[in-house]
Amino acid sequence: MEWYDWLWGGLLGLGLLAEVWALLNRSRGDTLSERTRAWFRTHTRPGRLVFAVAWTGFAGWFLVHILAG
């Protein structure tokens, strides 16, 4: 394994650990979903639109990026 495999694995593991902690401590507003809603202000129409465009754009780019190599 290369150093960047460890780095990406560590980042993903840290994110997973943070999410599990957020789910187990039952505090409001600390899960990734709750933070994403707050960051994009999805309780507003413009916030929902910005999130939808960003998510769709990222998902489309990532799909092509991975499949096309």
C-alpha positions as CSV (number, residue, x, y, z in Angstrom):
1,M,0.0,0.0,0.0
2,E,1.1,3.5,-0.7
3,W,1.1,6.4,1.8
4,Y,-2.0,8.0,0.1
5,D,-4.0,4.8,0.7
6,W,-3.3,5.2,4.4
7,L,-4.2,8.9,4.2
8,W,-7.5,8.4,2.4
9,G,-8.3,5.4,4.6
10,G,-7.6,7.4,7.7
11,L,-9.8,10.3,6.5
12,L,-12.6,7.9,5.8
13,G,-12.2,6.1,9.0
14,L,-12.1,9.4,11.0
15,G,-15.3,10.5,9.2
16,L,-16.9,7.1,10.1
17,L,-15.8,7.4,13.7
18,A,-17.3,11.0,13.9
19,E,-20.6,9.8,12.5
20,V,-20.9,6.8,14.8
21,W,-20.1,9.1,17.8
22,A,-22.7,11.5,16.6
23,L,-25.3,8.8,16.3
24,L,-24.5,7.3,19.7
25,N,-24.4,10.5,21.8
26,R,-27.9,11.5,20.5
27,S,-27.0,15.2,20.5
28,R,-28.9,17.2,17.9
29,G,-27.2,18.7,14.9
30,D,-23.9,16.7,14.9
31,T,-24.4,14.1,12.2
32,L,-23.2,14.6,8.6
33,S,-26.8,14.9,7.4
34,E,-27.7,17.5,9.9
35,R,-24.5,19.5,9.3
36,T,-25.1,19.3,5.5
37,R,-28.6,20.6,5.9
38,A,-27.3,23.5,8.0
39,W,-24.4,24.4,5.7
40,F,-26.7,24.4,2.6
41,R,-29.6,25.9,4.5
42,T,-31.9,23.3,2.9
43,H,-34.9,24.7,4.9
44,T,-35.0,27.5,2.2
45,R,-35.8,27.1,-1.4
46,P,-32.5,28.6,-2.6
47,G,-30.6,26.3,-0.3
48,R,-32.4,23.2,-1.6
49,L,-31.6,24.3,-5.1
50,V,-27.9,25.0,-4.5
51,F,-27.6,21.6,-2.7
52,A,-29.4,19.8,-5.5
53,V,-27.2,21.3,-8.2
54,A,-24.0,20.7,-6.2
55,W,-24.9,17.1,-5.4
56,T,-26.1,16.3,-8.9
57,G,-23.0,17.9,-10.4
58,F,-20.6,16.2,-8.1
59,A,-22.3,12.8,-8.5
60,G,-22.3,13.1,-12.3
61,W,-18.7,14.2,-12.4
62,F,-17.6,11.4,-10.0
63,L,-19.4,8.7,-12.0
64,V,-17.8,9.7,-15.2
65,H,-14.4,10.3,-13.5
66,I,-14.4,6.7,-12.1
67,L,-15.9,4.9,-15.0
68,A,-13.9,6.6,-17.7
69,G,-10.7,6.5,-15.8
